[in-house]
Amino acid sequence: MKPYSMTIEWSEDDQLFLVTIPEFVGRVAMPCTDGKTYEEAARHGQEVVETFLEIWRQEGKPFLNLGCSCRRWHS
């Protein structure tokens, strides 16, 4: 799997770590997941990336291929 960025921020209001996947903004509601601990949030974020990439692959939808230096959308 290609590497994707993940932003994990503590939310005082929610009392959770909230996860955003910058490359998925506009395609998936953000924050896309959370966790009670930083480690849990990171694990959930990785699961979100894997799940959406598999769904998009099955549907034949393009996804951002970060292995490409041009950062274009590929199918």
C-alpha positions in Angstrom: 0.0 0.0 0.0 1.2 3.5 -0.8 1.8 5.8 2.1 -0.9 8.3 3.1 -0.7 11.2 5.6 -2.6 11.1 8.8 -3.3 14.1 11.1 -4.2 13.1 14.7 -5.4 15.9 17.0 -6.8 15.9 20.5 -10.3 17.3 20.8 -11.2 18.7 24.2 -14.8 18.9 23.2 -15.0 15.2 22.3 -12.3 14.0 24.7 -10.9 11.9 21.8 -8.1 11.9 19.3 -9.6 12.9 15.9 -8.1 11.6 12.6 -8.0 13.3 9.3 -6.5 11.8 6.1 -5.5 14.9 4.0 -5.5 13.0 0.7 -9.1 11.9 1.3 -10.5 15.4 2.1 -13.5 16.0 -0.3 -14.0 12.2 -0.7 -14.6 11.1 2.9 -16.2 13.1 5.8 -13.5 14.5 8.1 -12.5 13.8 10.7 -12.9 10.2 9.4 -12.3 8.3 12.7 -11.1 8.7 16.2 -9.7 6.9 19.2 -9.5 7.2 23.0 -5.7 7.0 22.8 -3.2 8.2 20.1 -2.3 4.7 19.3 -6.0 3.6 18.9 -6.6 6.7 16.6 -3.6 5.8 14.5 -4.8 2.2 14.2 -8.3 3.3 13.2 -6.9 5.8 10.7 -4.9 3.0 9.0 -8.0 0.9 8.9 -9.9 3.7 7.2 -7.2 4.1 4.6 -7.2 0.4 3.8 -11.0 0.1 3.7 -11.5 3.1 1.4 -8.7 2.1 -1.0 -10.2 -1.4 -1.2 -13.7 0.0 -1.8 -12.5 2.4 -4.5 -10.4 -0.3 -6.1 -13.5 -2.6 -6.3 -15.6 0.2 -7.7 -13.0 1.1 -10.2 -12.8 4.7 -8.8 -9.5 6.6 -8.9 -7.4 7.1 -5.9 -4.4 9.3 -5.2 -1.2 7.4 -6.0 1.5 9.0 -3.8 4.1 6.9 -5.5 3.9 9.3 -8.4 5.8 12.5 -8.0 3.2 14.4 -10.0 0.5 13.6 -7.4 -2.1 13.0 -10.0 -5.3 10.9 -9.5 -4.9 7.4 -10.9 -7.3 4.5 -11.3 
